[in-house]
Amino acid sequence: MRDIKRDHDFLDDDPILEYLNEFGSGLVASYPGARGETNADYYFFAVRDPMLNAFALPGGFIAVHSALLLAAQSESELASVMSHEIGHVAQRHIARMLGQQKQDALIPLAAMILAALASKGGSDAAIGVFMGGQGLQIQRQLNFSRDAEREADRIGFQIMGAGGYDTSGMVAFFGRMQAASRVYSDLMPAYLRSHPLTSERISDIQARIREIPYRQRVDSLEFHLVRARARVLQDESTQGRVEAAAFFDAQLTQQSRQQQAGAQYGLAYLALKKGDLAKAQGWLEKARGTMRPAEGAVFSTGQASSDGAAMFASMALEIKLAAGQPASVKQLALKEAEQAHLRYPLSRGIARQYADAMIVNGKLDDAARFLRDQAQLYREEPKLHELLAKTYAAQGKIALQHLALAESYALSGGMLAALDQLTIARKASDASFYDMAVIDARERELQARRREEMKEAKK
């Protein structure tokens, strides 16, 4: 996961990550057996890739390709894929499969995952991996047995139902996958290569659907907003942005207010990426005004209707904190960020935006205190230490700056870079006796961890 997070195609976008983890955590919480016998802590994330795919790693790491996120026509369809992957983790299919292989089988498996991330789904390099002898071996390792797939379908179906989603979404999405396989011909979608569909499996799901009453599920507004962000981030080339803008323009003509708000939000994000801040603000205000659910509106499952307020607030802060904004706008951003953090205290993205707003407004002591408190609460979050290093740099605290950078690199898996930062911190002229003691202790810890990693790599 550290290697994946460092990859360019890991979608390190706070609103997308927060949505997927809130969405996935809701599925896990709805089904008592979802954590399995290992009581797995799940982490859901997105990968930029044009192939329709999703995959799970041992330990509860579940990835959704950006193309699959865009292909899902409803949250129920997205839930069908994520619930299926949760089913694999809950039943330990991946770990059991790897346990039957020789220990060195982990090496080509890890290499394949990283190569797939780096090379994009349809590239010659990726095809070459699967065409080679080693690729065939890896493919056999990744293809779950028919029994495992059927079991994941069963668990996934139960998770969807428990979460209040329309279970027919599983058949709808799998049916679209089969249709896509006929279009792709020999270049079958990656999801079908690693999750082979059979008519028997689809028939089994249809039979299960007939046994339960129909339950309508209204999609949250966040679903449409997140898909708009994913579409912009899917292809950030000039042509990609032109195609995204054309898609949003067409989406504006839809009768659904959720679709319209999603398109307006997407156009705001495109304008922000292009540096047109006034246009970005204009589209954001239109998106906010388009979708205003009736007070007290509820889903059929009893869940309160969503208004996307947290994502709108985050986008407003992105625009106000962007380079080129005047000081008056950045001061307004600080007030809005403080209010947003109080309203959405669990949003990690908004918490960091609040810290960034304090930094750009020169509230460095306040920012340092806030970030130190946050780092104590969220010890595994490297971005907090990056912001802390930025704060210390602005204060001229060189030793503390490099200590914070060392923590950020260590949490990201860059042990050598972290040790280098500790060396720089030790040489800083403002390093106190206490700082030197912290540097020495942290250096011993990181060197010991690096030795352990080297030992594991040799096995």
Backbone torsions as a table, in degrees:
resi	resn	phi	psi	omega
1	MET	NA	-33.4	176.6
2	ARG	-63.5	-41.0	178.4
3	ASP	-66.1	-42.0	179.5
4	ILE	-62.7	-42.4	-178.7
5	LYS	-65.4	-26.4	178.0
6	ARG	-82.6	-12.4	-177.5
7	ASP	-72.2	143.9	-179.2
8	HIS	-59.1	-31.5	-175.2
9	ASP	-86.7	0.2	170.0
10	PHE	-73.7	121.2	-176.9
11	LEU	-80.3	87.9	-178.3
12	ASP	-84.7	66.2	-177.0
13	ASP	-118.6	118.2	-172.9
14	ASP	-56.6	-49.7	-179.7
15	PRO	-60.1	-39.4	179.2
16	ILE	-67.5	-45.5	-179.9
17	LEU	-63.6	-42.1	-179.4
18	GLU	-65.7	-40.6	178.7
19	TYR	-63.1	-50.1	-177.4
20	LEU	-61.5	-39.7	-178.5
21	ASN	-74.1	-35.0	174.9
22	GLU	-68.2	-42.2	179.4
23	PHE	-64.0	-50.2	-179.0
24	GLY	-66.1	-39.5	179.4
25	SER	-64.5	-33.8	176.4
26	GLY	-64.0	-39.9	177.2
27	LEU	-64.3	-45.1	-179.0
28	VAL	-62.9	-44.3	-177.2
29	ALA	-67.0	-25.6	-176.1
30	SER	-76.8	-16.0	-175.0
31	TYR	-124.9	112.1	-172.8
32	PRO	-55.6	-32.4	-176.7
33	GLY	-92.5	9.2	-173.3
34	ALA	-66.4	-28.4	-178.3
35	ARG	-81.1	-10.8	176.2
36	GLY	69.2	-175.3	-176.8
37	GLU	-70.6	-17.6	178.9
38	THR	-91.2	-3.5	-178.0
39	ASN	53.9	50.9	-173.3
40	ALA	-62.0	139.8	169.9
41	ASP	-94.3	115.8	-173.9
42	TYR	-84.0	148.3	172.7
43	TYR	-137.1	122.2	-176.9
44	PHE	-109.0	137.9	-178.3
45	PHE	-151.0	168.3	-178.7
46	ALA	-117.9	147.9	178.8
47	VAL	-123.8	132.8	178.3
48	ARG	-73.1	112.1	-179.2
49	ASP	-162.6	135.7	-177.2
50	PRO	-78.4	-5.4	179.7
51	MET	-90.4	141.7	177.6
52	LEU	-74.8	108.1	-176.0
53	ASN	-159.1	161.4	171.1
54	ALA	-153.6	152.0	178.7
55	PHE	-151.4	158.1	178.4
56	ALA	-122.1	145.1	176.1
57	LEU	-114.7	154.1	177.9
58	PRO	-55.3	140.7	179.0
59	GLY	99.3	-2.8	175.4
60	GLY	98.0	16.0	176.4
61	PHE	-87.8	119.6	-176.1
62	ILE	-125.5	125.8	-177.0
63	ALA	-112.2	144.2	173.7
64	VAL	-122.7	126.2	175.9
65	HIS	-69.8	147.1	-178.4
66	SER	-59.0	-36.8	-179.6
67	ALA	-64.1	-36.2	178.7
68	LEU	-69.9	-38.0	177.6
69	LEU	-61.1	-38.0	179.4
70	LEU	-75.9	-29.8	-178.2
71	ALA	-75.7	-27.6	179.5
72	ALA	-65.0	124.7	-176.2
73	GLN	-89.3	-8.0	179.9
74	SER	-156.4	165.1	176.4
75	GLU	-66.4	-28.3	177.7
76	SER	-65.9	-37.8	177.1
77	GLU	-67.5	-42.1	176.8
78	LEU	-63.3	-40.7	179.0
79	ALA	-62.0	-33.2	-179.5
80	SER	-63.7	-40.0	180.0
81	VAL	-72.0	-48.2	-177.2
82	MET	-66.7	-36.4	177.7
83	SER	-66.4	-38.3	177.0
84	HIS	-61.0	-44.6	179.8
85	GLU	-67.1	-38.1	175.5
86	ILE	-60.4	-37.8	178.0
87	GLY	-60.4	-39.7	177.5
88	HIS	-62.6	-43.1	-179.2
89	VAL	-68.5	-44.8	-177.7
90	ALA	-60.0	-36.3	-179.2
91	GLN	-92.3	3.7	177.1
92	ARG	56.9	35.3	-179.7
93	HIS	-61.0	-42.2	-175.7
94	ILE	-68.4	-47.4	-179.8
95	ALA	-63.5	-39.6	179.2
96	ARG	-66.2	-38.7	178.4
97	MET	-64.2	-45.8	-179.1
98	LEU	-67.4	-32.7	-180.0
99	GLY	-64.0	-22.8	179.5
100	GLN	-84.1	-12.3	-179.0
101	GLN	-93.2	167.3	173.4
102	LYS	-67.6	158.0	-175.3
103	GLN	-60.9	-36.1	-176.9
104	ASP	-73.9	-3.2	175.9
105	ALA	-67.5	-20.8	178.2
106	LEU	-65.4	-30.3	-176.1
107	ILE	-66.7	-53.5	177.6
108	PRO	-65.4	-29.0	177.6
109	LEU	-64.1	-48.3	179.1
110	ALA	-63.2	-41.0	179.7
111	ALA	-62.2	-39.0	-179.6
112	MET	-65.4	-43.4	-178.9
113	ILE	-61.3	-45.2	-178.5
114	LEU	-69.3	-37.8	178.5
115	ALA	-64.6	-39.5	179.6
116	ALA	-64.0	-38.0	178.6
117	LEU	-66.7	-40.6	-172.8
118	ALA	-79.9	-27.4	-169.2
119	SER	-100.7	-4.2	-177.0
120	LYS	71.1	151.6	-172.2
121	GLY	-63.3	-36.7	-172.5
122	GLY	-102.4	11.8	-174.4
123	SER	-78.5	160.8	177.9
124	ASP	-61.9	-34.6	-178.9
125	ALA	-63.2	-42.9	-179.7
126	ALA	-66.6	-41.4	178.8
127	ILE	-63.1	-37.9	179.8
128	GLY	-62.1	-36.5	178.4
129	VAL	-60.0	-43.7	-177.4
130	PHE	-76.1	-24.1	-178.8
131	MET	-79.3	-28.3	-176.8
132	GLY	-72.0	166.3	178.9
133	GLY	-60.0	-42.0	178.3
134	GLN	-65.3	-35.6	178.5
135	GLY	-61.9	-38.8	178.2
136	LEU	-64.7	-37.7	178.2
137	GLN	-64.7	-45.3	179.6
138	ILE	-63.8	-40.5	-179.5
139	GLN	-60.8	-40.5	178.1
140	ARG	-64.4	-35.8	179.3
141	GLN	-68.3	-35.8	-176.3
142	LEU	-80.1	-29.1	-178.5
143	ASN	-72.5	108.5	-179.9
144	PHE	-68.6	155.0	178.5
145	SER	-67.8	160.5	179.9
146	ARG	-60.1	-38.3	179.4
147	ASP	-65.1	-40.1	179.7
148	ALA	-65.6	-39.8	178.9
149	GLU	-65.1	-42.8	179.9
150	ARG	-64.6	-38.7	179.3
151	GLU	-66.8	-41.1	177.7
152	ALA	-65.0	-36.4	174.3
153	ASP	-60.4	-45.9	-177.4
154	ARG	-62.9	-47.5	179.5
155	ILE	-65.0	-44.1	179.7
156	GLY	-60.9	-40.3	177.8
157	PHE	-61.4	-43.3	179.3
158	GLN	-66.3	-38.9	178.2
159	ILE	-63.9	-44.4	178.3
160	MET	-58.1	-47.5	-179.0
161	GLY	-62.4	-43.6	-179.9
162	ALA	-64.9	-31.7	-179.8
163	GLY	-81.7	-3.4	177.9
164	GLY	84.8	19.1	-179.8
165	TYR	-94.0	157.4	178.7
166	ASP	-73.7	109.7	-174.5
167	THR	-66.8	-18.8	176.6
168	SER	-66.9	-14.7	176.8
169	GLY	-62.2	-27.4	178.8
170	MET	-67.2	-44.6	178.2
171	VAL	-67.0	-40.9	-178.9
172	ALA	-61.1	-44.1	-177.7
173	PHE	-72.1	-43.7	178.6
174	PHE	-62.8	-35.7	176.8
175	GLY	-63.7	-38.9	178.0
176	ARG	-67.7	-33.0	176.3
177	MET	-63.5	-42.9	178.8
178	GLN	-64.1	-40.7	178.0
179	ALA	-62.9	-39.9	178.6
180	ALA	-63.5	-34.1	-178.6
181	SER	-65.5	-31.6	177.6
182	ARG	-71.7	-32.4	178.2
183	VAL	-72.4	-42.1	-178.4
184	TYR	-71.2	-21.6	-176.1
185	SER	59.4	-121.4	-177.1
186	ASP	-70.2	-26.5	178.3
187	LEU	-84.9	70.6	-176.7
188	MET	-65.1	142.0	176.4
189	PRO	-53.1	143.6	-175.2
190	ALA	-59.5	-32.5	-178.0
191	TYR	-64.3	-34.0	179.8
192	LEU	-77.8	-25.0	177.0
193	ARG	-68.9	-43.2	-176.8
194	SER	-91.7	-14.5	178.6
195	HIS	-133.2	70.0	-174.2
196	PRO	-58.9	126.9	179.7
197	LEU	-92.4	144.4	174.9
198	THR	-130.5	155.9	177.2
199	SER	-61.2	-32.4	179.1
200	GLU	-62.2	-42.5	-179.4
201	ARG	-65.4	-43.9	180.0
202	ILE	-65.2	-40.1	177.9
203	SER	-63.0	-38.7	179.4
204	ASP	-63.4	-41.8	178.9
205	ILE	-65.7	-41.9	179.6
206	GLN	-61.6	-38.5	178.7
207	ALA	-64.8	-38.3	178.3
208	ARG	-66.2	-38.4	-179.3
209	ILE	-62.9	-38.6	-178.5
210	ARG	-65.8	-19.7	-176.7
211	GLU	-85.6	-9.1	-177.8
212	ILE	-123.6	151.7	179.9
213	PRO	-67.8	149.5	179.3
214	TYR	-66.9	137.3	179.5
215	ARG	-131.3	115.6	179.8
216	GLN	-80.5	140.0	179.4
217	ARG	-125.9	122.2	177.1
218	VAL	-87.7	128.5	-179.0
219	ASP	-67.7	147.7	174.5
220	SER	-75.4	155.3	176.2
221	LEU	-64.3	-33.2	179.5
222	GLU	-56.7	-34.4	178.9
223	PHE	-57.3	-45.1	-179.6
224	HIS	-72.2	-36.7	179.4
225	LEU	-68.2	-41.8	179.7
226	VAL	-65.7	-40.0	178.0
227	ARG	-64.6	-33.7	176.7
228	ALA	-65.5	-42.7	177.2
229	ARG	-63.5	-43.2	-179.4
230	ALA	-62.6	-36.4	179.8
231	ARG	-66.3	-39.0	178.1
232	VAL	-67.7	-41.1	-176.9
233	LEU	-80.5	-16.4	-178.3
234	GLN	-59.4	-43.2	-179.3
235	ASP	-143.7	104.9	-175.5
236	GLU	-94.5	13.2	174.5
237	SER	-73.0	168.3	179.1
238	THR	-59.4	-44.2	179.5
239	GLN	-65.7	-38.0	178.9
240	GLY	-62.3	-39.4	179.2
241	ARG	-70.0	-35.6	176.8
242	VAL	-62.7	-44.1	-179.5
243	GLU	-67.1	-37.9	177.9
244	ALA	-64.3	-43.0	179.2
245	ALA	-62.1	-41.6	178.8
246	ALA	-63.6	-39.3	178.6
247	PHE	-63.8	-45.8	-179.2
248	PHE	-65.0	-38.0	178.1
249	ASP	-60.5	-41.5	178.4
250	ALA	-68.2	-35.7	-178.5
251	GLN	-68.4	-27.1	179.0
252	LEU	-62.0	-23.0	-177.6
253	THR	-83.7	-5.5	179.8
254	GLN	-68.9	150.5	-179.7
255	GLN	-76.5	-26.6	-178.7
256	SER	-66.9	127.2	178.4
257	ARG	-68.3	-30.5	176.0
258	GLN	-63.3	-43.0	178.0
259	GLN	-63.0	-43.0	179.7
260	GLN	-63.7	-45.1	179.4
261	ALA	-63.3	-38.6	177.2
262	GLY	-62.4	-41.0	178.4
263	ALA	-65.7	-42.9	179.7
264	GLN	-65.6	-39.1	176.7
265	TYR	-64.7	-41.9	177.7
266	GLY	-62.4	-40.9	178.0
267	LEU	-66.7	-34.1	176.0
268	ALA	-65.1	-41.7	-179.7
269	TYR	-67.9	-38.7	175.6
270	LEU	-61.4	-45.8	179.8
271	ALA	-62.3	-39.6	177.8
272	LEU	-61.9	-43.2	179.3
273	LYS	-62.6	-31.5	180.0
274	LYS	-85.0	-6.3	179.8
275	GLY	84.8	8.9	177.7
276	ASP	-90.4	85.1	-170.4
277	LEU	-71.1	-36.1	179.5
278	ALA	-64.8	-42.6	178.9
279	LYS	-66.5	-38.9	178.5
280	ALA	-61.0	-44.3	179.8
281	GLN	-64.2	-39.0	-179.8
282	GLY	-63.0	-46.5	179.4
283	TRP	-66.9	-35.5	179.2
284	LEU	-64.5	-41.7	178.6
285	GLU	-64.0	-37.5	177.1
286	LYS	-64.4	-42.0	179.6
287	ALA	-63.2	-41.7	179.3
288	ARG	-62.4	-37.8	-177.2
289	GLY	-80.8	-21.5	-175.8
290	THR	-71.3	-42.4	-172.7
291	MET	-112.6	98.2	176.6
292	ARG	-125.1	95.4	-177.5
293	PRO	-59.9	147.9	176.7
294	ALA	-60.8	141.1	-177.5
295	GLU	-59.5	129.1	178.7
296	GLY	83.9	3.6	178.8
297	ALA	-62.2	140.1	-179.3
298	VAL	-134.8	156.1	171.9
299	PHE	-75.1	166.8	177.3
300	SER	-64.4	-21.2	179.3
301	THR	-84.9	-3.3	-179.3
302	GLY	93.6	0.5	-179.8
303	GLN	-80.2	136.3	-179.4
304	ALA	-64.2	142.2	179.8
305	SER	-65.0	144.2	-177.2
306	SER	-97.1	144.8	179.1
307	ASP	-115.8	3.9	177.3
308	GLY	67.3	17.9	-172.2
309	ALA	-60.8	-39.6	-178.2
310	ALA	-64.5	-42.1	179.4
311	MET	-69.3	-36.1	176.1
312	PHE	-64.7	-42.3	179.5
313	ALA	-63.3	-41.0	179.3
314	SER	-64.1	-43.3	178.1
315	MET	-63.7	-40.2	178.5
316	ALA	-60.2	-38.8	178.5
317	LEU	-70.2	-38.6	176.3
318	GLU	-56.0	-43.8	-177.4
319	ILE	-69.0	-45.6	-176.4
320	LYS	-70.5	-26.4	-179.6
321	LEU	-94.0	1.3	-178.8
322	ALA	-68.0	152.8	177.9
323	ALA	-60.1	138.6	178.4
324	GLY	100.7	-8.5	178.2
325	GLN	-77.4	143.5	178.5
326	PRO	-70.2	164.7	-177.3
327	ALA	-59.6	-35.8	-178.5
328	SER	-63.4	-37.7	178.9
329	VAL	-69.8	-39.4	179.4
330	LYS	-67.7	-32.6	175.2
331	GLN	-66.8	-39.2	176.2
332	LEU	-64.5	-36.2	178.6
333	ALA	-61.5	-36.9	179.6
334	LEU	-63.6	-43.0	178.8
335	LYS	-65.3	-43.4	-179.7
336	GLU	-66.7	-37.7	-179.7
337	ALA	-66.0	-40.0	178.3
338	GLU	-63.0	-43.7	179.2
339	GLN	-65.5	-41.6	-179.5
340	ALA	-65.0	-39.9	179.4
341	HIS	-65.4	-37.7	177.5
342	LEU	-67.1	-35.4	-177.9
343	ARG	-79.3	-34.9	-178.4
344	TYR	-125.3	69.4	-174.0
345	PRO	-66.2	-18.9	-179.1
346	LEU	-90.3	-6.4	179.3
347	SER	-77.3	113.1	-179.3
348	ARG	-69.9	-36.9	179.4
349	GLY	-63.2	-45.3	-179.8
350	ILE	-67.2	-35.4	177.6
351	ALA	-60.8	-41.8	179.3
352	ARG	-71.9	-33.1	175.6
353	GLN	-65.2	-36.0	176.7
354	TYR	-63.0	-43.5	177.6
355	ALA	-63.5	-42.5	179.9
356	ASP	-63.6	-38.6	178.7
357	ALA	-63.9	-38.6	176.7
358	MET	-65.0	-39.6	-178.8
359	ILE	-64.9	-49.6	-176.0
360	VAL	-68.1	-21.0	177.5
361	ASN	-95.3	8.9	175.1
362	GLY	78.0	11.7	177.8
363	LYS	-86.4	63.2	-169.3
364	LEU	-71.0	-40.4	178.7
365	ASP	-64.2	-42.0	177.9
366	ASP	-63.8	-41.9	-179.5
367	ALA	-63.3	-43.6	-179.5
368	ALA	-62.5	-43.7	178.6
369	ARG	-63.0	-45.5	-179.0
370	PHE	-62.1	-45.8	-177.4
371	LEU	-68.1	-36.8	176.8
372	ARG	-63.5	-41.2	177.4
373	ASP	-64.1	-42.9	179.3
374	GLN	-64.0	-39.0	-179.9
375	ALA	-65.8	-29.8	175.7
376	GLN	-71.2	-34.9	-179.7
377	LEU	-79.3	-36.8	-176.3
378	TYR	-123.0	79.5	-170.9
379	ARG	-70.5	-19.8	-175.8
380	GLU	-101.4	23.9	-175.3
381	GLU	-110.8	98.5	-176.0
382	PRO	-63.5	-28.1	-177.8
383	LYS	-63.5	-31.0	177.3
384	LEU	-62.9	-41.5	-179.9
385	HIS	-71.4	-30.6	174.7
386	GLU	-62.7	-45.8	179.0
387	LEU	-66.7	-35.8	177.7
388	LEU	-64.7	-40.2	176.7
389	ALA	-63.0	-39.8	177.8
390	LYS	-62.2	-40.2	178.9
391	THR	-65.6	-47.7	179.7
392	TYR	-62.5	-37.3	178.3
393	ALA	-62.0	-41.7	178.9
394	ALA	-67.1	-28.4	177.5
395	GLN	-84.0	-8.3	-177.8
396	GLY	78.4	18.8	178.7
397	LYS	-93.0	86.4	-169.8
398	ILE	-67.9	-45.3	-178.1
399	ALA	-61.5	-46.0	-179.7
400	LEU	-67.4	-33.5	177.4
401	GLN	-58.9	-48.4	-177.0
402	HIS	-76.0	-26.1	172.2
403	LEU	-64.4	-42.6	179.1
404	ALA	-66.2	-40.0	177.3
405	LEU	-63.8	-37.6	178.1
406	ALA	-61.1	-41.9	178.4
407	GLU	-64.4	-40.7	179.4
408	SER	-62.2	-46.6	-180.0
409	TYR	-65.3	-39.9	-179.4
410	ALA	-63.0	-42.6	179.4
411	LEU	-67.3	-25.8	179.5
412	SER	-89.1	-0.5	178.3
413	GLY	92.9	3.4	179.9
414	GLY	-92.8	77.7	-174.4
415	MET	-64.7	-43.5	-179.0
416	LEU	-63.9	-43.0	178.6
417	ALA	-63.3	-38.4	179.1
418	ALA	-64.7	-42.4	179.1
419	LEU	-65.7	-36.1	176.3
420	ASP	-62.0	-41.9	180.0
421	GLN	-65.1	-35.7	177.1
422	LEU	-65.9	-36.9	177.3
423	THR	-63.4	-43.2	178.2
424	ILE	-64.3	-41.8	179.9
425	ALA	-61.7	-38.6	-179.3
426	ARG	-64.0	-33.6	-177.6
427	LYS	-84.0	-7.7	-177.9
428	ALA	-64.8	140.4	-176.5
429	SER	-69.3	-21.7	-177.4
430	ASP	-98.4	10.5	180.0
431	ALA	-69.1	121.3	-179.6
432	SER	-84.7	172.8	177.2
433	PHE	-59.8	-41.3	178.9
434	TYR	-64.5	-43.1	178.3
435	ASP	-58.7	-42.7	-179.5
436	MET	-62.6	-38.6	178.5
437	ALA	-64.7	-41.7	178.3
438	VAL	-64.5	-43.1	180.0
439	ILE	-61.0	-46.3	-179.0
440	ASP	-62.0	-45.6	-178.6
441	ALA	-64.5	-43.1	-179.1
442	ARG	-67.9	-36.8	179.3
443	GLU	-63.4	-42.3	178.2
444	ARG	-62.4	-41.1	179.7
445	GLU	-63.3	-46.6	-177.1
446	LEU	-69.2	-37.7	177.6
447	GLN	-65.2	-39.1	177.2
448	ALA	-64.9	-41.3	178.6
449	ARG	-65.2	-38.0	179.5
450	ARG	-67.4	-38.4	177.3
451	ARG	-62.4	-40.1	178.5
452	GLU	-64.5	-40.7	178.7
453	GLU	-64.5	-38.7	178.7
454	MET	-66.1	-37.7	177.4
455	LYS	-64.4	-43.2	-179.5
456	GLU	-64.1	-37.4	-179.5
457	ALA	-66.2	-29.2	-178.7
458	LYS	-79.9	-19.9	-177.5
459	LYS	-70.0	NA	NA
